[in-house]
Amino acid sequence: MKENTAWDILIHDASLLPLPDRAHFIENGWLAIRGSEILALGKGVPPPHPAKKKINGTGCLAMPGLIDAHLHAPMALFRGFADDLPLKTWLEEHIFPAEGKWVNGEFVYWGTLLACAEMVRSGTTTFADGYFFEDQAARAALQSGMRGLMAQGILDFPTPDSSSPAESINRIKNFIRDYSASTLVKPAIFAHTVYTCSPNLMRECQSLADRYGVPLITHLSETRSEVEEIIKKYGRRPVDHLE
């Protein structure tokens, strides 16, 4: 594309934070965008270049997108449900039963779409997610235009989308296959945690991750009681349990 081609977007009179280093902060600047690329930025008045859309950024900050490194996006629909409880009680007596009753593909799609809308509004452009029916979560993420490390979940017992770990393994394989070429969604494996996934299942998930070249994510040492439970059960701390 020729340099004299009009910019798609020109943001002017905005504060710019192009890098984490505060020394690069620009109090009154401009930013030129074409397609998915930032072509140029600077301080003061922008050069006389045509732009299809101009945005007055007075009172606004332009900065790199935020990243949410741990999310179960569809659970936005469970917000406020059974709050202020110990994690084990919250999960086993409230969340797991509610997921068994309510969670399906449509729930995951709409819950993820809601979460994406909230993230985009607050400046988050990338997130790491782990849940069930993750193909529907990925569909919502792609529709929103967000980037996601998106992991299909597995536990030792039946989940909302699988009657057994073996069925979950098949879902994981299909999910990785379907999204391996995506430029926005990177598929991954979500082994829920060391107290809901046996050592053998963890090893199988790690083997799958190695075979397909995808990340493996899990919850680890979230609470003191979890650490105590794993030490009592296996004689090792959770982090050692994964080695």
Secondary structure, 3 states (H helix, E strand, C coil): CCCCCCEEEEEEEEEECCCCCHHHCEEEEEEEEECCEEEEEEECCCCCCCEEEEEECCCCEECCCEEEEEECHHHHHHCCCCCCCCHHHHHHHHHHHHHHHHCCHHHHHHHHHHHHHHHHHCCEEEEEEEECCHHHHHHHHHHHCCEEEEEEEECCCCECCECCHHHHHHHHHHHHHHHCCCCCEEEEEEEEECCCCCHHHHHHHHHHHHHHCCCEEEECCCCHHHHHHHHHHHCCCHHHHCC
